[in-house]
């Protein structure tokens, strides 16, 4: 009934953590980071990647508790102090 594109993923704690890990492995950024970088024009991601990030953030809050908890469980370290640096050559 007009819902052919609706996800059929059965979300729970395990599937959420698996999807969070896969997203991290694909982008080397967490879904929260992708959304933030995209909204601040730090990096450009496809609309589908940003939508997927949003779905994952919602799922992780519901089934895991928080992004920080998911990262801790999966051993993902988010370095908030690291800034993207551009080295300019004076040569």
N, C-alpha and C positions, 0 to 999 in steps of 0.2 A: 504494500500500500504506500508507494512513494518513499520507501525507506531502504532501497536497495544499497545505498552507500553507508548505512548505519553499521557501526562496528559490532561484530558478534563475539568479541573477546569477553570471556567471563572473568571479571576482575576479582582478585582476592589479594592477600598479602604477597603470596609467592609470585603470581603473574605480574603484579605491580613491580616488585623488586627485579624480576627478570627483565621486564621492559625498560626499567630505569637503567640497568646495567648495559643493555644493548644500545640504548640511546647514548649513554656515556661513551661506549666503545666506538660508536659511529662518528660522533661529533667531537669527542674529547672535551666536551662541556656538558654540564648537567642541563636538564630541561629549564631550570630557573635561569641559568646563565645564558642560554640561547634566547629566551624571552627578553631578558634584560639587554643583551647585546643588540638584539634586533630592534627593540624599541628605542634604544639610544643611538642607533645607526653606527654602532661600533663594528658590527659585522652584518652581512646580509644573508638571510636564510630564506628558503622557499616558504611559501604560505603553508604548505603541508607540514614542513618541519616545525613551524611555529605552532600550528594547531595541535600537532602531536605532543609538543612540549606542554601545552596547556592541559591536554587530557591527562598526561602523566603527572603533572603537578597536582591536579585535582584528585587523581587516584592515590597518589602517595600520601596526601593529607588524610584521605578517608581510611585507607587500609594500613598505613605504616605509622602515621602520626605527623611526620614532618619530613621535609627534604633533608634536613640535617641528620635525622635518624636513619633515613635510607642510605645516605652517603656513609655514615658510620658503619652500618651493617655490611655494606658492600666494599668498604675500605677505600672509598673515593675521598681524596683530600682536595678540598677547594681552598686555594691560596688566595684569600681576599686582599692580601697586601701586594700581590704581584700585579704590576701594570704592564700593559702592552708597551713595549719599547721599540722605537724606531731609531736605528743607528744611522746617523748621517756622516758620510765620509767627507772630509774636507780636502780630499785629494783632487 
